[in-house]
Amino acid sequence: MANTKSAKKRIRQSERRRLRNRATRSKLRGAIKTARGAEGAAKPAAVLEAIRALDKAVSKGVVHRNTAARKKSALARRLVAAT
């Protein structure tokens, strides 16, 4: 267990960040899942929403930018293949 005051503060900070990151990651996964399962006219809008969620996760530091780029590319390829 932490002994110093600064170590205790770090534990509190990291717990708050962990919960915030978990919420962002959860929304991101949901958006990607929706985009992959979307059909017809709703698909482009769902893909755009997933891309927006990926960009937001990158800006918050939850996901690495290369990971987001790879996922966006995969979504775009699936969109083109479906049309």
C-alpha positions as CSV (number, residue, x, y, z in Angstrom):
1,M,0.0,0.0,0.0
2,A,1.1,3.6,-0.7
3,N,2.9,5.3,2.2
4,T,3.5,8.8,0.9
5,K,0.9,11.5,0.4
6,S,1.9,11.9,-3.3
7,A,1.6,8.1,-3.9
8,K,-1.9,8.1,-2.4
9,K,-2.8,11.0,-4.6
10,R,-1.5,9.1,-7.7
11,I,-3.7,6.1,-6.8
12,R,-6.7,8.4,-6.7
13,Q,-5.8,10.0,-10.0
14,S,-5.1,6.8,-11.8
15,E,-8.5,5.3,-10.6
16,R,-10.4,8.3,-11.9
17,R,-8.6,8.1,-15.2
18,R,-9.1,4.4,-15.4
19,L,-12.9,4.8,-15.1
20,R,-13.0,7.7,-17.6
21,N,-10.9,5.7,-20.1
22,R,-13.1,2.6,-19.6
23,A,-16.2,4.7,-20.4
24,T,-14.6,6.1,-23.6
25,R,-13.4,2.6,-24.7
26,S,-16.8,1.2,-24.1
27,K,-18.5,3.8,-26.2
28,L,-15.9,3.3,-28.9
29,R,-16.4,-0.5,-29.0
30,G,-20.2,0.0,-29.2
31,A,-19.8,2.5,-32.1
32,I,-17.6,0.1,-34.0
33,K,-19.9,-2.9,-33.4
34,T,-22.9,-0.8,-34.6
35,A,-21.0,0.2,-37.8
36,R,-20.0,-3.3,-38.6
37,G,-23.5,-4.6,-38.1
38,A,-25.3,-1.8,-40.0
39,E,-27.0,-2.5,-43.3
40,G,-28.2,-0.4,-46.2
41,A,-28.5,3.4,-46.0
42,A,-27.7,3.5,-42.3
43,K,-24.2,2.0,-42.8
44,P,-22.3,5.2,-44.0
45,A,-23.7,7.2,-41.0
46,A,-22.7,4.4,-38.6
47,V,-19.2,4.3,-40.0
48,L,-18.9,8.1,-39.7
49,E,-20.0,7.9,-36.1
50,A,-17.5,5.1,-35.4
51,I,-14.7,7.2,-37.0
52,R,-15.7,10.2,-34.9
53,A,-15.6,8.0,-31.7
54,L,-12.1,6.7,-32.7
55,D,-10.8,10.2,-33.3
56,K,-12.2,11.3,-29.9
57,A,-10.6,8.4,-28.2
58,V,-7.2,9.3,-29.8
59,S,-7.5,12.9,-28.7
60,K,-8.2,11.7,-25.1
61,G,-5.2,9.4,-25.2
62,V,-7.3,6.2,-24.7
63,V,-6.3,4.7,-28.1
64,H,-3.0,5.0,-30.0
65,R,-3.4,6.9,-33.2
66,N,-2.1,4.0,-35.4
67,T,-4.6,1.7,-33.8
68,A,-7.4,4.1,-34.7
69,A,-6.1,4.6,-38.2
70,R,-6.1,0.8,-38.7
71,K,-9.6,0.5,-37.4
72,K,-10.8,3.4,-39.5
73,S,-9.2,1.9,-42.6
74,A,-10.9,-1.5,-42.0
75,L,-14.3,0.2,-41.5
76,A,-13.9,2.2,-44.7
77,R,-12.9,-1.0,-46.6
78,R,-15.9,-2.8,-45.4
79,L,-18.1,0.2,-46.4
80,V,-16.8,0.2,-49.9
81,A,-17.1,-3.5,-50.3
82,A,-20.7,-3.4,-49.1
83,T,-21.7,-0.8,-51.8
